[in-house]
Every structure is written in C-alpha cells, then in structure tokens.
Amino acid sequence: MKRSPDGPSNAWGAVALELLGRHAEAIRAADEAVRLMPESRDAVNGPTVAIRRAWVLIHGRGAGAEDGYAEFERLLGAYMLQPREVATEPLWRILGDDARVQQIFRDAIAKVAEARDARI
C-alpha cells in the first residue's frame, strides 16, 4: 500500500536528507512539506512543519540560511513550539554551536517570560 505524501513526513524526510548531506534535495522536500501543510490550513501542525524547513535552511548554512533564521524567529513561540521545549529537542541541539540560533532562543524565552510577568 502506497502512502500519500504529507507535510510532517516530508518535513522529517527533509531533515534526514540534510543530515545525509543532500542539501538541495532536503530543501525541495522541506518546501514540499510546507506546501502540503501550510500554516494557513493547519495552525497546529503547519508551524511544526515550517520550523523543520527553517532547521534545514539553517543547518545547510547556504544562501537560504537567512530565510531559515527569519522563519525560526517568527515561528518560535507558536502553538506547540515553546522556546524552552524546542531548545531541548535533539534536532536543535545539533545547532548548539550556532550563536544566532542560541540568541533567538534567548530572546524568545525572555519574550515568553515578559508576557507571563505582564499577566501576573
């Protein structure tokens, strides 16, 4: 039985391709994942798929890295993408030496704390 392609599977496939050093294929798979499950159609899974694409772009450190950082910063804090939880995921730990990723995490965590303190 053949499975239909879906956003989450394509997103994880993109990550696997990136880890195998097949960057161009990883970007194509990540783009396809976002096309199959856009945030506008799925507010729960869409951001998770999109953040995997951001990871592929950042990890590849190529021309698309800037787009990856911007997407990562925009998505962090979306439903199911809380900064402290994402920061502990093994996938993002791979980018532990990326100063910009770490700064985006710190900024997002501070933003969440400020919002929490404002409610108290």
C-alpha positions in Angstrom: 0.0 0.0 0.0 1.4 3.3 -1.1 1.2 6.2 1.4 0.2 9.7 0.2 2.8 12.3 0.9 2.1 14.5 3.8 3.6 17.6 5.4 5.1 16.0 8.6 6.6 13.0 6.8 8.1 15.2 4.1 9.5 17.6 6.8 11.2 14.7 8.6 12.4 13.3 5.3 13.9 16.7 4.6 15.8 16.6 7.9 17.1 13.2 7.1 18.3 14.3 3.7 20.0 17.3 5.2 21.8 15.1 7.8 22.9 12.9 4.9 24.5 15.9 3.2 21.9 16.1 0.4 21.1 19.7 0.9 19.4 20.5 -2.4 17.1 17.5 -2.0 16.4 18.5 1.6 15.3 21.9 0.6 13.0 20.6 -2.1 11.4 18.1 0.4 11.1 20.8 3.0 9.4 23.2 0.5 7.0 20.4 -0.5 6.2 19.7 3.2 5.2 23.3 3.7 3.2 23.3 0.5 1.3 20.2 1.7 0.7 21.5 5.2 0.7 25.3 5.2 0.2 27.2 8.5 -2.9 28.8 6.9 -4.6 25.4 6.7 -3.3 23.8 9.8 -2.4 26.0 12.8 -1.2 23.1 14.9 1.0 21.1 12.5 1.8 23.8 10.0 4.2 25.7 12.2 5.9 22.4 13.2 6.4 21.6 9.5 7.7 25.1 8.8 10.2 25.0 11.7 11.7 21.8 10.3 12.2 23.7 7.0 13.8 26.5 8.9 16.2 24.0 10.5 17.1 22.6 7.1 17.9 26.0 5.8 19.9 27.0 8.9 21.8 23.7 9.0 22.8 24.0 5.4 24.4 27.4 6.1 24.0 28.3 2.5 22.1 31.1 0.7 18.8 30.2 2.4 20.2 30.4 5.9 18.9 34.0 6.4 15.4 32.9 5.4 15.8 30.0 7.9 16.8 32.3 10.8 13.9 34.6 10.0 11.4 31.7 9.9 12.8 30.2 13.0 12.5 33.5 14.9 8.9 34.0 13.6 7.8 30.5 14.5 9.3 30.1 17.9 6.5 30.6 20.4 3.8 29.3 18.1 1.4 26.6 19.3 3.5 23.6 20.3 6.8 25.4 19.6 7.5 26.8 23.1 11.1 28.1 23.2 12.3 26.1 26.2 10.9 22.9 24.8 12.2 23.4 21.3 15.7 24.3 22.7 15.9 20.8 24.3 14.9 18.9 21.2 17.9 16.9 19.9 17.4 18.3 16.4 18.0 21.9 17.6 20.8 20.7 19.9 22.7 19.8 16.8 22.8 23.6 16.1 24.1 24.3 19.7 27.3 26.0 18.4 25.3 28.4 16.2 25.4 31.7 18.1 22.5 33.2 16.2 20.2 30.2 16.9 21.1 30.5 20.6 20.4 34.2 20.6 17.0 33.6 19.0 16.3 31.1 21.8 17.3 33.5 24.5 15.2 36.3 23.0 12.2 34.1 22.6 12.5 32.8 26.2 12.8 36.3 27.5 9.7 37.4 25.5 7.6 34.5 27.0 8.8 35.5 30.5 7.9 39.1 29.9 4.4 38.1 28.7 3.9 35.9 31.7 5.0 38.6 34.1 2.7 41.1 32.5 -0.3 38.8 33.1 0.6 38.4 36.8 
